[in-house]
Protein backbone atom coordinates (compact mmCIF):
# COMPACT_ATOMS: atom_id res chain seq x y z
CA UNK A 1 0.00 0.00 0.00
CA UNK A 2 2.87 2.39 0.80
CA UNK A 3 4.26 1.84 -2.71
CA UNK A 4 0.90 2.78 -4.28
CA UNK A 5 0.73 5.90 -2.12
CA UNK A 6 4.21 6.93 -3.29
CA UNK A 7 3.24 6.33 -6.91
CA UNK A 8 0.10 8.44 -6.53
CA UNK A 9 2.11 11.21 -4.86
CA UNK A 10 4.66 11.12 -7.69
CA UNK A 11 1.90 11.25 -10.30
CA UNK A 12 0.15 14.05 -8.40
CA UNK A 13 3.36 16.10 -8.40
CA UNK A 14 3.70 15.72 -12.18
CA UNK A 15 0.07 16.68 -12.72
CA UNK A 16 0.23 19.56 -10.25
CA UNK A 17 3.16 21.31 -11.84
CA UNK A 18 2.22 20.76 -15.50
CA UNK A 19 -1.57 21.00 -15.77
CA UNK A 20 -3.58 24.14 -15.09
CA UNK A 21 -7.10 25.49 -15.15
CA UNK A 22 -7.85 28.67 -17.03
CA UNK A 23 -10.09 31.21 -15.34
CA UNK A 24 -10.36 34.61 -17.02
CA UNK A 25 -6.98 34.02 -18.70
CA UNK A 26 -5.36 33.24 -15.35
CA UNK A 27 -3.47 29.95 -15.27
CA UNK A 28 -3.90 28.23 -11.93
CA UNK A 29 -1.84 25.05 -11.75
CA UNK A 30 -3.61 22.10 -10.18
CA UNK A 31 -1.10 21.96 -7.31
CA UNK A 32 -1.95 25.57 -6.43
CA UNK A 33 -5.66 24.78 -6.66
CA UNK A 34 -5.17 21.68 -4.46
CA UNK A 35 -6.67 19.45 -7.16
CA UNK A 36 -3.61 17.47 -8.25
CA UNK A 37 -3.94 14.74 -5.62
CA UNK A 38 -7.64 14.26 -6.35
CA UNK A 39 -6.93 13.87 -10.07
CA UNK A 40 -4.04 11.47 -9.45
CA UNK A 41 -6.07 9.32 -7.08
CA UNK A 42 -8.91 9.08 -9.55
CA UNK A 43 -6.88 8.30 -12.67
CA UNK A 44 -4.43 5.90 -11.02
CA UNK A 45 -6.84 2.97 -11.22
CA UNK A 46 -7.08 3.51 -15.00
CA UNK A 47 -3.31 3.27 -15.23
CA UNK A 48 -3.19 0.07 -13.19
CA UNK A 49 -5.96 -1.61 -15.17
CA UNK A 50 -4.56 -0.45 -18.52
CA UNK A 51 -7.87 1.29 -19.26
CA UNK A 52 -6.41 4.70 -20.03
CA UNK A 53 -8.33 6.54 -22.72
CA UNK A 54 -9.43 10.09 -23.37
CA UNK A 55 -13.09 9.29 -22.71
CA UNK A 56 -12.30 7.64 -19.38
CA UNK A 57 -10.12 10.54 -18.24
CA UNK A 58 -12.71 13.09 -19.35
CA UNK A 59 -15.38 11.21 -17.39
CA UNK A 60 -13.22 11.38 -14.27
CA UNK A 61 -12.58 15.10 -14.78
CA UNK A 62 -16.33 15.71 -15.23
CA UNK A 63 -16.86 14.14 -11.81
CA UNK A 64 -14.43 16.44 -9.97
CA UNK A 65 -16.27 19.60 -8.90
CA UNK A 66 -14.41 22.90 -8.59
CA UNK A 67 -16.13 25.51 -6.44
CA UNK A 68 -16.10 29.00 -7.93
CA UNK A 69 -16.86 31.97 -5.74
CA UNK A 70 -18.02 29.63 -3.01
CA UNK A 71 -21.35 29.41 -4.79
CA UNK A 72 -21.11 27.34 -7.94
CA UNK A 73 -19.54 23.99 -8.73
CA UNK A 74 -18.05 23.57 -12.20
CA UNK A 75 -16.65 20.27 -13.49
CA UNK A 76 -12.86 20.34 -13.67
CA UNK A 77 -13.07 19.27 -17.31
CA UNK A 78 -14.81 22.56 -18.17
CA UNK A 79 -11.92 24.59 -16.73
CA UNK A 80 -9.08 22.79 -18.50
CA UNK A 81 -7.99 24.25 -21.83
CA UNK A 82 -7.79 21.65 -24.62
CA UNK A 83 -4.01 22.05 -24.60
CA UNK A 84 -3.91 20.95 -20.95
CA UNK A 85 -6.17 17.97 -21.59
CA UNK A 86 -3.79 16.84 -24.35
CA UNK A 87 -0.81 17.43 -22.04
CA UNK A 88 -2.52 15.46 -19.26
CA UNK A 89 -3.14 12.52 -21.59
CA UNK A 90 0.50 12.61 -22.76
CA UNK A 91 1.70 12.77 -19.16
CA UNK A 92 -0.53 9.84 -18.14
CA UNK A 93 0.51 7.72 -21.13
CA UNK A 94 4.17 8.32 -20.36
CA UNK A 95 3.62 7.59 -16.68
CA UNK A 96 1.81 4.34 -17.53
CA UNK A 97 4.76 3.16 -19.65
CA UNK A 98 7.01 3.52 -16.62
CA UNK A 99 4.77 1.61 -14.22
C-alpha positions as CSV (number, residue, x, y, z in Angstrom):
1,X,0.0,0.0,0.0
2,X,2.9,2.4,0.8
3,X,4.3,1.8,-2.7
4,X,0.9,2.8,-4.3
5,X,0.7,5.9,-2.1
6,X,4.2,6.9,-3.3
7,X,3.2,6.3,-6.9
8,X,0.1,8.4,-6.5
9,X,2.1,11.2,-4.9
10,X,4.7,11.1,-7.7
11,X,1.9,11.2,-10.3
12,X,0.2,14.1,-8.4
13,X,3.4,16.1,-8.4
14,X,3.7,15.7,-12.2
15,X,0.1,16.7,-12.7
16,X,0.2,19.6,-10.2
17,X,3.2,21.3,-11.8
18,X,2.2,20.8,-15.5
19,X,-1.6,21.0,-15.8
20,X,-3.6,24.1,-15.1
21,X,-7.1,25.5,-15.2
22,X,-7.8,28.7,-17.0
23,X,-10.1,31.2,-15.3
24,X,-10.4,34.6,-17.0
25,X,-7.0,34.0,-18.7
26,X,-5.4,33.2,-15.3
27,X,-3.5,29.9,-15.3
28,X,-3.9,28.2,-11.9
29,X,-1.8,25.1,-11.8
30,X,-3.6,22.1,-10.2
31,X,-1.1,22.0,-7.3
32,X,-1.9,25.6,-6.4
33,X,-5.7,24.8,-6.7
34,X,-5.2,21.7,-4.5
35,X,-6.7,19.5,-7.2
36,X,-3.6,17.5,-8.2
37,X,-3.9,14.7,-5.6
38,X,-7.6,14.3,-6.4
39,X,-6.9,13.9,-10.1
40,X,-4.0,11.5,-9.5
41,X,-6.1,9.3,-7.1
42,X,-8.9,9.1,-9.6
43,X,-6.9,8.3,-12.7
44,X,-4.4,5.9,-11.0
45,X,-6.8,3.0,-11.2
46,X,-7.1,3.5,-15.0
47,X,-3.3,3.3,-15.2
48,X,-3.2,0.1,-13.2
49,X,-6.0,-1.6,-15.2
50,X,-4.6,-0.5,-18.5
51,X,-7.9,1.3,-19.3
52,X,-6.4,4.7,-20.0
53,X,-8.3,6.5,-22.7
54,X,-9.4,10.1,-23.4
55,X,-13.1,9.3,-22.7
56,X,-12.3,7.6,-19.4
57,X,-10.1,10.5,-18.2
58,X,-12.7,13.1,-19.3
59,X,-15.4,11.2,-17.4
60,X,-13.2,11.4,-14.3
61,X,-12.6,15.1,-14.8
62,X,-16.3,15.7,-15.2
63,X,-16.9,14.1,-11.8
64,X,-14.4,16.4,-10.0
65,X,-16.3,19.6,-8.9
66,X,-14.4,22.9,-8.6
67,X,-16.1,25.5,-6.4
68,X,-16.1,29.0,-7.9
69,X,-16.9,32.0,-5.7
70,X,-18.0,29.6,-3.0
71,X,-21.4,29.4,-4.8
72,X,-21.1,27.3,-7.9
73,X,-19.5,24.0,-8.7
74,X,-18.0,23.6,-12.2
75,X,-16.6,20.3,-13.5
76,X,-12.9,20.3,-13.7
77,X,-13.1,19.3,-17.3
78,X,-14.8,22.6,-18.2
79,X,-11.9,24.6,-16.7
80,X,-9.1,22.8,-18.5
81,X,-8.0,24.3,-21.8
82,X,-7.8,21.7,-24.6
83,X,-4.0,22.0,-24.6
84,X,-3.9,20.9,-21.0
85,X,-6.2,18.0,-21.6
86,X,-3.8,16.8,-24.3
87,X,-0.8,17.4,-22.0
88,X,-2.5,15.5,-19.3
89,X,-3.1,12.5,-21.6
90,X,0.5,12.6,-22.8
91,X,1.7,12.8,-19.2
92,X,-0.5,9.8,-18.1
93,X,0.5,7.7,-21.1
94,X,4.2,8.3,-20.4
95,X,3.6,7.6,-16.7
96,X,1.8,4.3,-17.5
97,X,4.8,3.2,-19.7
98,X,7.0,3.5,-16.6
99,X,4.8,1.6,-14.2
